[in-house]
Amino acid sequence: MKKLHKYLKEHHQEDLHPSEIAKLLKDLNHKNFAKAIQTIPKALIADIALELPDRYLEDIVNACTVKELAHSVTRLESDDQTDFIQELEEIDSQRAKEVFAILDKEDQKDILHLKQYQEDEAGAYMQVEVYTATLNHTVQDIIKKFVTLRKKNELENVNYLFVTDSNHILRYGIGLEDLLIFNFHTTLEENINENPEKYKPIVGYVNDDIDTVVQKFQEYDLSSMPIVDSKGILLGRITSDDIYDIIDDRATDQMFNLAGVDDNAEEDDNIFKAGKARAIWLMVNLLTAIMASLVISMFEETLQTFVALAILMPIVASMGGNAGTQSLTVVVRQLALGDIAKHDAFRTIRKEVILSLVNGLFFAIIMGIIASLWFDTWLLGVVIALSMVINLLSAGFFGSMVPLLLKRMDVDPAIGSTVILTTVTDIVGFVSFLGLSTLILL
């Protein structure tokens, strides 16, 4: 609480940064959090709410009047306005309607327009505020207009000028650094005609999958991208800060999916909801564990004859599981980054199999020697060495193949991959180890 008061005291209101305030708020307990909200400038409330996890939104909303919330929302850009209203609808639909009703007609129109797009469409992430000009404008007039808009705080994060024709169809995109070296006294068209290909923009279409837009940002190192409809009419733009958030969300989802938990459920304070989401995958894991146990039961006689097998058996399964997880993690991440092309599957599987085979041979020799000395039976060392090579080889193969196969089926490669892989490595490990023991030791 003291840190927040100190920060508010040391900064003028126009210098306050919502993300910094949000970070300080997260350090407070529930009681102090409610008190702190009252000390924060209400104009920043909506911006701060978007910087905080969803579970804080209800406390923030309850601490403000409808007018205060509406005033704060008007300061946001259109994409953030839409996000705030949608999040508010989830916790208090009536309050969301009241806030929306107070907004001016232009803001309402923008929000309704952006809400029509699906969550995975580019249109859902764009903002309609764009800095535009037509070909017949002079550079001098454009810069004067830009200065005026910036002084009024009507433009933020502008580093790109979008040039349209009289029908609002996007023609060119000009970085501000290029605009500054143009001839100020001539039109955009005259300046652009010196090298028109240089100013052809990289565009996204409003119904594009957002992952396609993210890949374009990464491929062309963009700071913003114009979004157009099927006719080429400029509708808005997506900026790099939104792309960073999307990448972060995708990475979080991927990590959670690999662990068999649901991001939305974990963010919710509802214990039952989070527990149910986890229980589904734990049940799947239980069934696969029973399958592995059934495999072990097939070699009950061998285990009774050689007790040492029960001691060494977990080592084989554990090494296979870890090796498979390494391959799985690498391939899932490369797929998410678009580093594996459709025709590249064989190269990826081959690489992971070779790596697993090399490691398998190395650790097989080590473990074979240890087992031989430990139980004074060189044949036991041979058995565990061969089993380890087989299991690590299969771990590399399935660890790379499973996510590639799921991707081919248009399923998120991270979902279920770990459970499938663990089942395979456990069963292959137990069958190879106990099977070889039966053949060689009995």
C-alpha positions in Angstrom: 0.0 0.0 0.0 2.8 2.4 0.9 4.6 1.6 -2.4 1.5 2.5 -4.3 0.9 5.8 -2.5 4.6 6.7 -3.0 4.3 6.0 -6.8 1.1 8.0 -7.1 2.6 10.9 -5.2 5.9 11.0 -7.2 4.2 11.0 -10.6 1.9 13.4 -12.3 -1.4 11.9 -13.5 -0.3 12.0 -17.2 2.9 10.1 -16.3 1.1 7.3 -14.4 1.5 3.9 -16.1 -1.4 1.4 -15.8 0.9 -1.7 -15.9 3.1 -0.3 -13.0 0.0 0.4 -10.9 -1.4 -3.1 -11.7 1.9 -4.7 -10.5 1.7 -2.8 -7.2 -2.0 -3.7 -6.8 -1.2 -7.4 -7.2 1.0 -7.3 -4.1 -1.9 -6.2 -1.8 -4.3 -8.4 0.1 -8.0 -8.2 -0.5 -8.7 -5.5 2.2 -5.9 -3.2 1.1 -6.7 -3.8 -2.6 -10.2 -2.4 -2.1 -8.8 0.7 -0.3 -6.1 1.2 -2.9 -8.7 1.3 -5.8 -10.2 4.4 -4.1 -6.9 6.3 -4.3 -6.2 5.6 -8.0 -7.4 8.2 -10.6 -10.7 6.8 -11.9 -9.7 7.7 -15.5 -7.1 4.9 -15.4 -9.4 2.2 -13.9 -10.3 0.4 -17.2 -6.7 0.5 -18.4 -5.5 -1.0 -15.1 -8.2 -3.6 -15.1 -7.0 -4.9 -18.5 -3.5 -5.3 -17.0 -4.7 -7.4 -14.1 -5.8 -11.0 -14.1 -9.6 -11.5 -14.6 -10.2 -12.4 -11.0 -9.5 -8.8 -9.9 -12.1 -7.2 -12.2 -15.1 -7.7 -10.0 -13.5 -5.9 -7.1 -12.4 -3.0 -9.4 -15.9 -2.7 -10.9 -17.6 -2.7 -7.4 -15.3 0.1 -6.3 -16.4 2.5 -9.1 -19.6 4.0 -10.3 -21.1 3.4 -13.8 -20.1 6.9 -14.9 -16.5 6.5 -13.6 -16.2 3.2 -15.5 -17.7 4.8 -18.7 -15.4 7.8 -18.5 -12.4 5.5 -18.1 -13.5 3.3 -21.1 -13.7 6.3 -23.4 -10.0 6.9 -22.9 -9.2 3.4 -24.3 -8.6 2.5 -27.9 -11.4 0.6 -29.6 -9.9 -2.9 -29.2 -9.3 -2.3 -25.5 -12.8 -0.8 -25.1 -14.2 -4.0 -26.6 -12.1 -6.2 -24.4 -13.2 -4.4 -21.3 -16.9 -4.4 -22.1 -16.8 -8.2 -23.0 -15.0 -9.0 -19.7 -17.4 -6.8 -17.8 -20.4 -8.7 -19.4 -19.0 -12.0 -18.1 -19.2 -10.9 -14.4 -22.0 -8.3 -14.5 -24.1 -8.1 -17.7 -26.4 -5.4 -16.3 -23.5 -3.1 -15.3 -21.9 -3.7 -18.7 -25.1 -2.5 -20.4 -25.2 0.6 -18.2 -21.6 1.5 -19.0 -22.2 0.9 -22.7 -25.3 3.1 -22.8 -23.3 6.1 -21.5 -20.6 5.8 -24.1 -20.9 8.1 -27.1 -22.4 6.8 -30.4 -19.0 6.4 -32.1 -17.5 4.3 -29.3 -20.7 2.1 -29.3 -20.5 1.6 -33.0 -16.8 0.6 -32.8 -17.5 -1.9 -30.0 -20.4 -3.5 -31.7 -18.4 -3.8 -34.9 -15.5 -5.5 -33.2 -17.7 -7.8 -31.2 -19.0 -9.4 -34.3 -15.7 -11.2 -35.0 -14.9 -14.7 -33.7 -12.1 -15.0 -31.1 -9.7 -16.5 -33.6 -10.3 -14.0 -36.3 -8.0 -11.0 -37.0 -10.9 -8.6 -36.8 -11.3 -9.4 -33.1 -7.9 -8.0 -32.3 -7.8 -4.9 -34.5 -8.4 -1.3 -33.5 -10.3 1.0 -35.8 -8.2 4.1 -35.1 -5.8 4.4 -38.0 -3.7 7.3 -39.3 -4.7 7.7 -43.0 -4.2 10.0 -45.9 -5.1 10.0 -49.6 -2.7 10.2 -52.6 -3.5 13.8 -53.3 -2.5 15.1 -49.9 0.8 17.0 -49.5 3.3 15.7 -47.1 3.3 19.0 -45.3 -0.5 18.9 -44.6 -0.2 15.3 -43.4 2.5 16.1 -40.9 0.5 19.2 -39.6 -2.5 17.0 -39.2 -0.5 14.4 -37.3 0.9 17.0 -34.9 -2.6 18.3 -34.2 -4.0 14.9 -33.5 -1.1 13.9 -31.2 -1.4 17.1 -29.2 -5.1 16.2 -28.6 -4.1 12.7 -27.6 -6.3 11.3 -30.4 -3.5 9.1 -31.8 -1.3 6.6 -30.0 1.5 4.3 -31.1 1.6 5.7 -34.6 4.6 4.8 -36.7 2.8 4.0 -40.0 0.8 6.1 -42.4 -1.9 4.2 -44.4 -2.6 5.6 -47.8 -6.0 4.9 -49.4 -7.8 6.0 -52.5 -11.1 7.8 -52.6 -13.0 4.5 -52.0 -11.0 3.8 -48.8 -9.2 1.0 -50.5 -5.7 0.6 -49.0 -2.9 1.4 -51.6 0.3 2.0 -49.7 1.9 2.0 -46.2 4.6 4.5 -45.3 6.7 4.4 -42.2 7.1 7.8 -40.5 10.8 7.7 -41.0 10.2 7.6 -44.8 7.6 10.3 -44.6 10.1 12.7 -43.0 12.5 12.4 -46.0 9.8 13.0 -48.6 9.5 16.3 -50.4 7.2 18.2 -48.1 5.7 20.4 -50.8 4.6 17.7 -53.2 1.8 15.1 -52.9 2.1 11.6 -51.5 1.5 10.2 -55.0 4.4 12.2 -56.5 6.8 11.0 -53.7 5.6 7.4 -53.8 5.9 7.1 -57.6 9.7 7.3 -57.3 9.6 3.8 -55.8 6.0 2.5 -55.5 7.0 -1.2 -54.8 8.8 -0.1 -51.6 5.5 1.1 -50.1 3.3 -1.9 -50.8 2.0 -2.9 -47.4 1.9 -6.4 -45.8 -1.8 -6.7 -45.0 -4.0 -9.0 -43.0 -7.6 -9.8 -43.9 -10.3 -9.3 -41.3 -11.4 -12.9 -41.3 -7.9 -14.3 -41.3 -7.0 -16.7 -38.5 -5.1 -14.7 -35.9 -2.2 -17.2 -36.0 -1.6 -16.3 -39.7 -1.4 -12.6 -38.7 1.1 -13.5 -35.8 3.3 -15.4 -38.3 3.3 -12.4 -40.6 4.4 -10.1 -37.8 7.2 -12.5 -36.9 8.3 -13.1 -40.5 8.3 -9.5 -41.6 9.3 -8.0 -38.2 6.3 -5.6 -38.3 5.3 -3.0 -35.7 1.7 -2.7 -37.1 -0.4 -4.3 -39.8 -3.3 -2.9 -41.7 -6.5 -5.0 -41.7 -8.7 -5.0 -44.8 -11.8 -6.7 -46.0 -12.1 -8.9 -49.1 -12.4 -5.8 -51.3 -9.2 -4.2 -49.9 -11.1 -1.5 -47.9 -9.1 -0.5 -44.8 -10.9 -1.4 -41.6 -8.3 -1.0 -38.9 -4.9 -2.1 -37.7 -3.3 -4.6 -35.3 -0.2 -3.4 -33.4 2.7 -5.3 -32.1 1.7 -5.0 -28.4 -1.4 -7.0 -29.2 0.7 -9.6 -31.0 3.0 -9.9 -27.9 -0.1 -10.6 -25.8 -1.3 -13.2 -28.2 2.1 -14.9 -28.3 2.2 -14.9 -24.5 -1.3 -16.3 -24.3 -0.4 -19.1 -26.8 2.7 -20.0 -24.9 0.7 -20.2 -21.6 -2.0 -22.3 -23.2 0.7 -24.6 -24.7 2.4 -25.0 -21.3 -0.9 -25.7 -19.6 -2.0 -28.2 -22.3 1.2 -30.1 -22.0 0.5 -30.4 -18.3 -3.1 -31.5 -18.9 -4.7 -28.4 -17.3 -7.0 -25.7 -18.7 -5.9 -22.1 -18.7 -9.4 -20.7 -18.2 -10.3 -23.0 -15.4 -7.0 -22.3 -13.6 -7.6 -18.5 -13.8 -11.1 -19.0 -12.3 -11.4 -19.0 -8.4 -13.9 -21.7 -8.6 -12.2 -24.8 -7.1 -14.8 -27.2 -8.6 -14.2 -25.9 -12.1 -10.4 -26.2 -11.9 -10.6 -29.5 -10.1 -12.9 -30.9 -12.8 -10.6 -29.8 -15.6 -7.7 -31.5 -14.0 -9.6 -34.6 -13.0 -10.4 -35.4 -16.7 -6.8 -35.8 -17.6 -5.9 -37.5 -14.3 -8.6 -40.1 -15.1 -7.1 -40.6 -18.6 -3.7 -40.9 -16.9 -5.1 -43.5 -14.4 -6.5 -45.6 -17.3 -3.1 -45.6 -19.1 -1.3 -46.4 -15.8 -3.6 -49.4 -15.4 -2.7 -50.5 -19.0 1.0 -50.3 -18.0 0.3 -52.3 -14.9 -1.5 -55.0 -16.9 1.6 -55.3 -19.1 3.7 -55.8 -15.9 1.3 -58.5 -14.6 2.0 -60.5 -17.8 5.6 -61.0 -16.5 4.7 -61.8 -12.9 6.7 -65.1 -12.9 9.8 -63.4 -14.2 9.5 -60.7 -11.5 9.2 -63.3 -8.8 12.2 -65.1 -10.1 14.4 -62.0 -10.4 13.6 -59.4 -7.7 16.3 -57.2 -9.1 14.0 -56.5 -12.1 11.5 -54.7 -9.9 14.3 -52.4 -8.6 15.7 -51.6 -12.1 12.3 -51.4 -14.0 11.4 -47.8 -13.0 14.8 -46.6 -14.3 14.0 -47.8 -17.9 10.5 -46.2 -17.8 11.8 -43.0 -16.3 14.6 -42.6 -18.9 12.2 -43.2 -21.7 9.7 -40.8 -20.4 12.2 -38.0 -19.9 13.8 -38.5 -23.4 10.3 -38.6 -25.0 9.3 -35.4 -23.1 12.4 -33.6 -24.5 11.5 -34.6 -28.1 7.9 -33.7 -27.5 8.6 -30.3 -26.0 11.0 -29.3 -28.9 8.6 -30.4 -31.6 5.5 -28.8 -30.0 7.3 -25.5 -29.6 8.7 -25.6 -33.2 5.2 -26.3 -34.5 3.8 -23.4 -32.5 6.5 -21.1 -34.0 5.9 -22.3 -37.5 9.5 -23.7 -37.8 8.4 -27.1 -39.1 7.0 -27.1 -42.7 4.4 -29.6 -43.9 7.0 -31.5 -45.9 9.5 -31.4 -43.0 8.1 -34.1 -40.8 10.5 -36.8 -41.8 13.6 -34.6 -41.1 12.2 -33.7 -37.7 11.5 -37.4 -36.7 14.9 -38.5 -38.0 16.7 -35.9 -36.0 14.9 -36.8 -32.8 15.4 -40.6 -33.4 19.1 -40.1 -34.0 19.5 -38.0 -30.9 17.6 -40.5 -28.8 19.6 -43.4 -30.2 22.9 -41.7 -29.4 21.8 -40.9 -25.8 20.3 -44.4 -25.5 23.6 -46.1 -26.4 25.5 -43.8 -24.1 23.3 -44.3 -21.0 22.8 -48.0 -21.9 26.5 -48.6 -21.5 26.6 -46.7 -18.2 23.5 -48.4 -16.8 24.6 -51.8 -18.1 27.9 -51.6 -16.1 26.1 -50.3 -13.0 23.5 -53.1 -13.1 26.2 -55.8 -13.7 28.3 -54.6 -10.7 25.3 -54.0 -8.5 23.7 -57.4 -8.8 26.8 -59.3 -9.9 25.1 -60.6 -13.1 26.5 -59.4 -16.4 23.4 -60.7 -18.3 21.2 -58.4 -16.3 23.5 -55.5 -17.5 22.9 -56.6 -21.1 19.2 -56.8 -20.6 18.8 -53.3 -19.1 21.2 -51.9 -21.7 19.2 -53.3 -24.6 16.0 -52.3 -23.1 17.2 -48.7 -22.5 18.3 -48.4 -26.2 14.9 -49.7 -27.4 12.9 -47.4 -25.1 14.9 -44.2 -25.8 14.6 -45.0 -29.5 10.9 -45.3 -29.3 10.7 -42.2 -27.1 12.4 -40.1 -29.7 10.2 -41.5 -32.4 6.9 -41.2 -30.7 7.9 -37.9 -29.0 8.2 -36.3 -32.4 5.6 -38.2 -34.3 2.6 -37.8 -31.9 2.5 -33.9 -32.0 3.1 -34.0 -35.8 0.2 -36.4 -36.2 -2.1 -34.4 -34.0 -1.2 -31.3 -36.0 -2.0 -33.1 -39.2 -5.4 -33.9 -37.7 -5.9 -30.2 -36.9 -5.7 -30.9 -33.2 -3.6 -28.7 -30.9 -0.3 -30.8 -30.7 0.1 -30.0 -27.0 -3.3 -31.4 -26.0 -3.0 -35.0 -24.8 0.5 -35.5 -26.2 2.1 -36.0 -22.8 -0.4 -38.7 -21.7 -0.1 -40.6 -25.0 3.7 -40.4 -24.9 3.9 -41.5 -21.2 1.7 -44.5 -22.0 3.9 -45.5 -25.0 7.2 -45.2 -23.2 6.0 -47.0 -20.1 4.6 -49.9 -22.1 7.6 -50.2 -24.5 9.9 -49.9 -21.5 8.2 -52.6 -19.5 7.7 -55.0 -22.4 11.3 -54.6 -23.7 12.8 -54.9 -20.2 10.7 -57.7 -18.9 10.4 -59.5 -22.2 14.2 -59.5 -22.7 14.6 -60.6 -19.1 12.3 -63.6 -19.8 14.2 -64.6 -22.9 17.7 -64.1 -21.6 17.6 -64.7 -17.9 15.1 -67.6 -17.6 
